Amino acid sequence: MSRLAPLASLFRSALLPRLRPLASAVLGAAVAWASVAPTQAQSRRMSFIRDAEIEQVMREYLDPLLGAAGLRKGFIRVVLVSDRSFNAFVADGKRVFVNIGAIMESTTPNQIIGVLAHETGHIAGGHLARMRAEIDKATAIAVIGTILGGAAVIGTARSPQVGSTPIGAVGTLLGGSEMARRSLLAYQRGEEQAADRGGISFLEKTGQSPKGMLETFERMANDSLFSATRIDKYLMSHPLPQERVSALRELAPKSPFFGQKDPPARQAKHDLIRAKLYAFTGDANEIARRYPAYNTTLAARYARAIIDYRFGRPDAAMRSIDSLIAEQPGNPYFWELKGQALLEGGRPSEALAPLRKAVALAPGQALIRTMLGHALVAQDTPASITEAIKELTNATSRDPDNYEGFRYLSQAYARKGDEGNAALAAAREALISGEFADAQRFAKRAMPLLPANSPAYLAARDIAESKPEKTE
């Protein structure tokens, strides 16, 4: 019996502007960047988005840190959480989850790189694996406390009572679980401090400044200054921001790269992805405030072009996008935006040329190939369907979590009359979306339609016989 756990075995579909929504997730224990750990509801229900440009920039930020930590580049990737609050965390040792708010609030690349360095410290330190051991230890403490509490009940049977429990036993009964919780939180605080130190060392190994990490913690400390006076630090999973700032102010300036600035080209890319996030997640009024018409920077024009496209001003959007392309004709993401605006504006034939150009400029970008495949499926001719299958097969092989790719691949196979592969692609889409019952239903439909023991047949069988991996 196989057991499958792709990224979105955690997800269900969510609706967001097309930074490509991924979905709402159920996550287990997470090591969070924030000064106060997420609430249980926050940590268990999340939405994710996909975007080729932003993911590429995050990969460029993360990979050098992974190399410095002795971890395999490319194996660990950034997942974008559709949340405008400042947070980041690791959950499985293979993915770094970053709230889009952390990117949007980081005015320099170095600030978000500092966040990624901290999360790399968690992965390199094996903190998640050790956390499981600490949870087991905390459980044992709680059990012992409960047993001792039971003994206390027997010994104080004549004591005054609250309800059915003698008053003398209440503190003992609660003491075991409280002791366990404080033990676990103390462990987490220690790991957070270790991740800070590890992050600084990785930044130094890559010739980058820890100043951004310090700046981020200083902002967090200022934000929490009022509430921190009422917080019991022993009930927190993270050190108080003021404590972390104090430690970083001592460590960070010792780096020989403390004064190192981000290269102008890196800052320019960072400005573009921040503008993109604001434009896709905000409204026209917010963009008008952040990127007023008199701001003629490339990032501001990018944001305004996206707003024109999103809010039904296609002619203005095309003029703005064409001006961006004229300034940077080698930027694949400007061509992608043009293709996206045309495709979603009901002009798929016109979208083909800019999307092919974007693919030519960034052949490894699976999400751009997926959009090209979508446009080809919309043509619905024998030639376009054949090309769509080729592009979408390429895209999904590069990015196995690409649920949109499997959706359009299923449509393409169905229009070609290949019901077996259409059902298999639908099963894969459902699996990524966390719809295990649908995934197994489609897989079982696919199996008799596929050649016995072929790779496609075996893939369908694996899905049909799989059990979802628990995420707690």
C-alpha positions as CSV (number, residue, x, y, z in Angstrom):
1,M,0.0,0.0,0.0
2,S,1.6,3.3,-1.1
3,R,1.5,6.5,1.0
4,L,1.5,9.8,-0.8
5,A,2.1,13.2,0.7
6,P,2.6,15.9,-1.9
7,L,2.6,19.6,-0.8
8,A,-1.1,20.0,-1.3
9,S,-2.1,16.8,0.3
10,L,-2.7,19.6,2.9
11,F,-4.8,21.8,0.7
12,R,-8.2,22.6,-0.7
13,S,-8.7,25.2,-3.4
14,A,-9.1,28.9,-2.6
15,L,-10.0,31.9,-4.7
16,L,-7.5,34.7,-5.0
17,P,-6.3,37.0,-7.8
18,R,-4.0,35.1,-10.2
19,L,-0.9,34.9,-8.5
20,R,-2.2,31.3,-8.9
21,P,-4.0,30.3,-5.7
22,L,-3.0,27.0,-4.2
23,A,-5.3,26.6,-1.3
24,S,-6.2,26.2,2.3
25,A,-4.0,23.9,4.3
26,V,-3.8,21.8,7.4
27,L,-0.3,21.9,8.9
28,G,1.3,20.2,11.8
29,A,3.9,21.7,14.1
30,A,5.6,24.7,12.6
31,V,8.7,26.6,13.7
32,A,7.6,30.1,13.3
33,W,9.6,33.3,12.8
34,A,7.1,35.6,14.5
35,S,7.7,36.8,18.0
36,V,4.6,35.1,19.1
37,A,3.7,31.7,17.6
38,P,0.6,31.5,15.4
39,T,-2.6,30.6,17.1
40,Q,-3.9,27.1,16.6
41,A,-6.5,28.3,14.1
42,Q,-3.9,30.3,12.2
43,S,-1.4,27.4,12.0
44,R,-4.0,24.9,10.8
45,R,-5.9,26.8,8.1
46,M,-3.8,28.6,5.4
47,S,-4.0,29.6,1.8
48,F,-1.1,29.5,-0.7
49,I,-0.3,31.1,-4.0
50,R,2.0,30.3,-6.9
51,D,3.9,32.8,-8.9
52,A,6.8,32.1,-11.2
53,E,8.6,35.4,-10.7
54,I,8.3,35.6,-6.9
55,E,9.3,32.0,-6.4
56,Q,12.3,32.5,-8.6
57,V,13.5,35.5,-6.6
58,M,13.0,33.6,-3.4
59,R,15.0,30.7,-4.8
60,E,17.8,33.1,-5.6
61,Y,17.7,34.3,-2.0
62,L,17.5,30.9,-0.4
63,D,19.8,28.7,-2.4
64,P,23.1,30.3,-1.4
65,L,22.1,30.0,2.3
66,L,21.3,26.3,1.8
67,G,24.7,25.8,0.3
68,A,26.4,27.6,3.2
69,A,24.4,25.3,5.6
70,G,25.6,22.2,3.7
71,L,22.0,21.5,2.4
72,R,21.1,20.5,-1.1
73,K,20.1,23.5,-3.3
74,G,16.8,23.2,-5.0
75,F,15.6,20.4,-2.8
76,I,14.2,22.9,-0.2
77,R,11.9,25.5,-1.7
78,V,9.8,28.5,-0.6
79,V,6.0,28.2,-0.4
80,L,4.1,31.5,-0.5
81,V,1.4,31.8,2.2
82,S,-1.4,34.2,1.2
83,D,-1.3,36.2,4.4
84,R,-0.3,39.8,4.7
85,S,1.1,39.5,8.2
86,F,4.8,39.2,8.8
87,N,5.7,35.5,9.4
88,A,7.7,32.6,8.1
89,F,8.2,29.0,9.3
90,V,9.3,25.5,8.3
91,A,7.0,22.6,8.7
92,D,8.6,19.5,7.1
93,G,12.3,20.2,6.5
94,K,11.7,20.4,2.8
95,R,9.8,23.7,2.5
96,V,10.1,27.2,3.9
97,F,6.7,28.8,4.2
98,V,6.8,32.6,3.8
99,N,3.9,34.9,4.3
100,I,3.6,37.3,1.4
101,G,3.4,40.0,4.1
102,A,7.0,39.3,5.1
103,I,8.1,40.0,1.5
104,M,5.8,43.1,1.2
105,E,7.1,44.6,4.4
106,S,10.8,43.9,3.7
107,T,12.0,47.0,1.9
108,T,15.3,45.5,1.1
109,P,16.3,42.0,-0.1
110,N,18.6,41.7,2.8
111,Q,15.7,41.9,5.3
112,I,13.8,38.9,3.8
113,I,17.1,37.1,3.2
114,G,17.6,37.4,7.0
115,V,14.3,35.7,7.5
116,L,15.3,32.9,5.2
117,A,18.6,32.6,6.9
118,H,16.8,32.1,10.2
119,E,14.6,29.4,8.8
120,T,17.6,27.7,7.2
121,G,19.0,27.6,10.7
122,H,16.0,25.6,11.8
123,I,16.4,23.1,8.9
124,A,20.1,22.8,9.3
125,G,19.8,22.3,13.0
126,G,17.3,19.5,12.6
127,H,14.9,21.3,14.9
128,L,11.7,19.8,13.6
129,A,13.0,16.2,14.2
130,R,14.1,17.1,17.7
131,M,10.9,18.9,18.3
132,R,9.0,15.6,17.9
133,A,11.3,14.1,20.6
134,E,10.6,17.0,22.9
135,I,6.9,16.6,22.3
136,D,7.2,13.0,23.4
137,K,9.2,14.1,26.4
138,A,6.6,16.7,27.3
139,T,3.9,14.1,26.9
140,A,5.7,11.9,29.3
141,I,6.0,14.7,31.8
142,A,2.3,15.4,31.5
143,V,1.5,11.7,32.1
144,I,3.7,11.6,35.2
145,G,2.1,14.7,36.5
146,T,-1.4,13.2,36.0
147,I,-0.3,10.0,37.8
148,L,1.1,12.0,40.7
149,G,-2.1,14.1,40.7
150,G,-4.1,10.8,41.0
151,A,-2.0,9.9,44.0
152,A,-2.7,13.2,45.5
153,V,-6.4,12.7,45.1
154,I,-6.2,9.5,47.1
155,G,-4.2,11.2,49.8
156,T,-6.5,14.2,50.1
157,A,-9.8,12.5,49.9
158,R,-11.0,14.4,53.0
159,S,-10.0,17.8,51.6
160,P,-12.6,20.5,50.7
161,Q,-13.8,20.0,47.1
162,V,-14.5,22.1,44.0
163,G,-17.1,20.0,42.1
164,S,-15.9,16.4,42.4
165,T,-12.2,17.2,42.7
166,P,-10.5,17.9,46.1
167,I,-9.0,21.4,46.1
168,G,-5.6,20.0,47.1
169,A,-5.5,17.9,43.9
170,V,-6.4,20.7,41.5
171,G,-2.9,22.2,41.4
172,T,-1.3,18.8,41.1
173,L,-3.6,17.7,38.2
174,L,-2.9,20.9,36.3
175,G,0.8,20.9,37.3
176,G,1.8,18.0,35.0
177,S,0.4,19.5,31.8
178,E,1.6,23.0,32.8
179,M,5.1,21.6,33.5
180,A,5.1,19.8,30.2
181,R,4.0,23.0,28.3
182,R,6.6,25.2,29.9
183,S,9.3,22.6,29.2
184,L,8.4,22.4,25.6
185,L,8.2,26.2,25.2
186,A,11.6,26.6,26.9
187,Y,13.0,24.1,24.3
188,Q,11.4,26.1,21.5
189,R,12.9,29.4,22.7
190,G,16.4,27.8,22.8
191,E,16.0,26.5,19.2
192,E,14.9,30.0,18.0
193,Q,18.0,31.5,19.5
194,A,20.1,28.8,17.8
195,A,18.4,29.5,14.5
196,D,19.3,33.2,14.9
197,R,22.9,32.3,15.4
198,G,23.0,29.8,12.6
199,G,21.3,32.4,10.3
200,I,24.1,34.9,11.0
201,S,26.8,32.4,10.2
202,F,25.1,31.4,6.9
203,L,24.9,35.1,5.9
204,E,28.6,35.6,6.7
205,K,29.6,32.5,4.7
206,T,27.7,34.0,1.7
207,G,29.2,37.4,2.1
208,Q,25.9,39.0,3.1
209,S,25.0,41.3,5.9
210,P,23.1,40.3,9.0
211,K,21.8,43.9,9.2
212,G,18.5,43.0,7.6
213,M,17.8,40.4,10.3
214,L,18.6,43.0,13.0
215,E,16.3,45.6,11.3
216,T,13.5,43.1,11.1
217,F,13.7,42.2,14.8
218,E,14.0,45.8,15.8
219,R,10.7,46.5,13.9
220,M,9.1,43.5,15.6
221,A,10.4,44.7,19.0
222,N,8.9,48.2,18.4
223,D,5.6,46.7,17.3
224,S,5.4,44.5,20.4
225,L,6.7,47.0,22.9
226,F,3.3,47.8,24.5
227,S,2.0,44.2,24.6
228,A,5.3,42.7,25.8
229,T,4.9,44.3,29.2
230,R,1.9,42.0,29.8
231,I,3.5,38.8,28.4
232,D,4.8,36.0,30.6
233,K,8.0,35.1,28.6
234,Y,7.9,31.6,30.0
235,L,4.6,31.0,28.1
236,M,6.0,32.0,24.8
237,S,7.5,29.7,22.1
238,H,10.0,32.5,21.1
239,P,12.3,34.7,23.0
240,L,10.9,38.2,23.6
241,P,11.8,40.5,20.6
242,Q,13.7,42.8,22.9
243,E,15.9,39.9,24.0
244,R,16.6,38.9,20.4
245,V,17.4,42.4,19.4
246,S,19.8,42.7,22.3
247,A,21.6,39.5,21.2
248,L,21.6,40.5,17.6
249,R,23.0,43.9,18.3
250,E,25.9,42.2,19.9
251,L,26.5,39.6,17.2
252,A,25.5,41.2,14.0
253,P,28.0,44.1,13.9
254,K,30.9,41.7,14.4
255,S,30.3,40.4,10.9
256,P,32.8,41.7,8.3
257,F,29.9,42.1,5.9
258,F,27.6,44.1,8.3
259,G,27.8,47.2,6.0
260,Q,27.4,45.2,2.8
261,K,24.5,46.6,0.6
262,D,22.3,44.6,-1.7
263,P,23.4,44.9,-5.4
264,P,21.2,47.3,-7.3
265,A,19.9,44.6,-9.7
266,R,18.8,42.5,-6.7
267,Q,17.0,45.5,-5.2
268,A,15.3,46.2,-8.5
269,K,13.9,42.7,-8.6
270,H,12.8,42.9,-5.1
271,D,11.0,46.2,-5.7
272,L,9.2,44.5,-8.7
273,I,7.9,41.5,-6.7
274,R,6.7,43.7,-3.8
275,A,4.8,45.9,-6.3
276,K,3.3,42.8,-7.9
277,L,2.2,41.5,-4.5
278,Y,0.6,44.8,-3.5
279,A,-1.1,45.1,-6.9
280,F,-2.5,41.5,-6.9
281,T,-3.7,41.5,-3.3
282,G,-4.7,45.2,-2.8
283,D,-7.2,47.5,-4.4
284,A,-6.9,50.4,-6.7
285,N,-6.9,52.9,-3.9
286,E,-4.0,51.3,-2.1
287,I,-2.0,51.2,-5.2
288,A,-2.8,54.8,-5.9
289,R,-1.4,55.7,-2.5
290,R,1.7,53.5,-2.7
291,Y,2.5,54.0,-6.3
292,P,1.0,57.4,-7.4
293,A,1.0,58.4,-11.0
294,Y,4.0,60.7,-10.5
295,N,6.1,57.7,-9.5
296,T,7.6,56.6,-12.8
297,T,9.8,53.8,-11.4
298,L,9.6,50.5,-13.1
299,A,8.0,48.9,-10.0
300,A,5.3,51.6,-9.8
301,R,4.4,51.2,-13.4
302,Y,4.3,47.4,-13.0
303,A,1.8,47.8,-10.1
304,R,-0.4,50.2,-12.1
305,A,-0.3,47.9,-15.1
306,I,-1.5,45.0,-13.0
307,I,-4.3,47.2,-11.5
308,D,-5.4,48.2,-15.0
309,Y,-5.6,44.6,-16.0
310,R,-7.3,43.4,-12.8
311,F,-10.0,46.1,-12.9
312,G,-11.1,45.9,-16.5
313,R,-9.1,48.5,-18.3
314,P,-7.5,46.4,-21.0
315,D,-6.4,49.1,-23.3
316,A,-4.6,51.0,-20.5
317,A,-3.1,47.7,-19.3
318,M,-1.7,46.8,-22.7
319,R,-0.2,50.2,-23.1
320,S,1.4,50.0,-19.7
321,I,2.7,46.4,-20.2
322,D,4.1,47.2,-23.6
323,S,6.0,50.1,-22.1
324,L,7.5,47.7,-19.5
325,I,8.5,45.3,-22.2
326,A,10.0,48.1,-24.3
327,E,12.2,49.0,-21.3
328,Q,13.1,45.4,-20.4
329,P,12.5,43.2,-23.5
330,G,14.4,40.3,-21.8
331,N,12.2,40.1,-18.8
332,P,10.0,37.0,-19.1
333,Y,7.6,38.1,-16.4
334,F,6.5,41.2,-18.4
335,W,5.7,38.9,-21.4
336,E,3.9,36.5,-19.0
337,L,1.8,39.4,-17.7
338,K,0.8,40.4,-21.2
339,G,-0.1,36.8,-22.1
340,Q,-2.1,36.5,-18.8
341,A,-4.0,39.7,-19.4
342,L,-4.9,38.7,-23.0
343,L,-5.8,35.1,-22.0
344,E,-8.0,36.2,-19.1
345,G,-9.5,39.0,-21.2
346,G,-10.9,36.4,-23.6
347,R,-8.2,36.7,-26.3
348,P,-6.3,33.4,-26.1
349,S,-5.1,33.5,-29.7
350,E,-3.4,36.8,-29.0
351,A,-1.9,35.4,-25.8
352,L,0.1,32.7,-27.5
353,A,2.9,34.9,-28.9
354,P,3.8,36.7,-25.6
355,L,3.5,33.4,-23.7
356,R,5.8,31.6,-26.2
357,K,8.2,34.5,-25.8
358,A,8.1,34.2,-22.0
359,V,8.8,30.5,-22.2
360,A,11.7,31.1,-24.6
361,L,13.2,33.6,-22.1
362,A,12.6,31.3,-19.0
363,P,12.4,27.7,-20.3
364,G,12.6,26.3,-16.8
365,Q,9.6,28.1,-15.5
366,A,6.8,25.5,-15.2
367,L,4.1,27.9,-14.3
368,I,4.7,30.0,-17.5
369,R,4.5,26.8,-19.6
370,T,1.3,26.0,-17.8
371,M,-0.3,29.3,-18.8
372,L,0.9,28.6,-22.4
373,G,-0.7,25.2,-22.2
374,H,-3.9,26.8,-21.0
375,A,-4.0,29.2,-23.9
376,L,-3.4,26.3,-26.3
377,V,-6.2,24.2,-24.8
378,A,-8.5,27.2,-25.3
379,Q,-7.7,27.1,-29.1
380,D,-9.2,23.7,-29.2
381,T,-7.7,22.6,-32.6
382,P,-5.9,19.2,-33.1
383,A,-2.6,21.0,-33.5
384,S,-3.0,23.2,-30.4
385,I,-4.2,20.3,-28.3
386,T,-1.1,18.2,-29.3
387,E,1.2,21.2,-28.4
388,A,-0.7,21.8,-25.2
389,I,-0.1,18.2,-24.0
390,K,3.6,18.6,-24.8
391,E,3.9,21.9,-22.8
392,L,1.8,20.7,-19.9
393,T,3.6,17.4,-19.6
394,N,6.8,19.4,-19.5
395,A,5.4,21.7,-16.9
396,T,4.0,19.0,-14.6
397,S,7.2,17.0,-14.8
398,R,9.2,20.0,-13.7
399,D,6.8,20.9,-10.9
400,P,4.8,17.9,-9.5
401,D,2.8,20.3,-7.2
402,N,1.5,22.1,-10.3
403,Y,-2.3,21.4,-9.8
404,E,-3.3,23.8,-12.6
405,G,-1.0,22.0,-15.0
406,F,-2.7,18.7,-14.3
407,R,-6.1,20.3,-14.7
408,Y,-5.4,21.6,-18.2
409,L,-3.5,18.4,-19.1
410,S,-6.7,16.5,-18.2
411,Q,-8.7,18.8,-20.4
412,A,-6.3,18.4,-23.3
413,Y,-6.3,14.6,-23.1
414,A,-10.1,14.6,-22.9
415,R,-10.3,16.7,-26.1
416,K,-7.9,14.3,-27.8
417,G,-10.1,11.4,-26.8
418,D,-7.5,9.8,-24.4
419,E,-9.8,9.2,-21.5
420,G,-7.3,7.1,-19.5
421,N,-4.7,9.8,-19.4
422,A,-7.4,12.5,-18.8
423,A,-8.6,10.6,-15.8
424,L,-5.0,10.1,-14.5
425,A,-4.3,13.8,-14.8
426,A,-7.6,14.6,-13.0
427,A,-6.6,12.2,-10.2
428,R,-3.2,14.0,-9.9
429,E,-4.9,17.4,-9.7
430,A,-7.3,16.1,-7.0
431,L,-4.4,14.6,-5.1
432,I,-2.6,17.9,-5.0
433,S,-5.8,19.7,-3.9
434,G,-6.2,17.3,-1.0
435,E,-9.3,15.7,-2.5
436,F,-8.3,12.1,-1.8
437,A,-11.7,10.5,-2.5
438,D,-11.8,12.2,-5.9
439,A,-8.2,11.3,-6.6
440,Q,-8.9,7.6,-6.0
441,R,-12.1,7.7,-7.9
442,F,-10.4,9.2,-11.0
443,A,-7.4,6.8,-10.6
444,K,-9.7,3.8,-10.5
445,R,-11.4,5.1,-13.6
446,A,-8.1,5.5,-15.4
447,M,-6.6,2.1,-14.6
448,P,-8.7,-0.1,-17.1
449,L,-8.2,2.5,-19.8
450,L,-4.4,2.5,-19.6
451,P,-2.0,-0.2,-20.9
452,A,-1.4,-2.7,-18.1
453,N,1.8,-2.1,-16.1
454,S,2.7,1.0,-18.1
455,P,4.1,3.9,-16.1
456,A,0.8,5.7,-16.4
457,Y,-1.1,2.6,-15.2
458,L,1.3,2.2,-12.2
459,A,0.9,5.8,-11.3
460,A,-2.9,5.5,-11.3
461,R,-2.6,2.3,-9.2
462,D,-0.4,4.1,-6.6
463,I,-3.0,6.8,-6.2
464,A,-5.9,4.4,-6.1
465,E,-4.2,2.4,-3.3
466,S,-2.7,5.3,-1.4
467,K,-3.6,6.5,2.0
468,P,-3.2,10.2,2.9
469,E,-0.3,10.8,5.2
470,K,-1.3,12.3,8.5
471,T,-0.1,15.9,8.9
472,E,-0.4,16.2,12.7
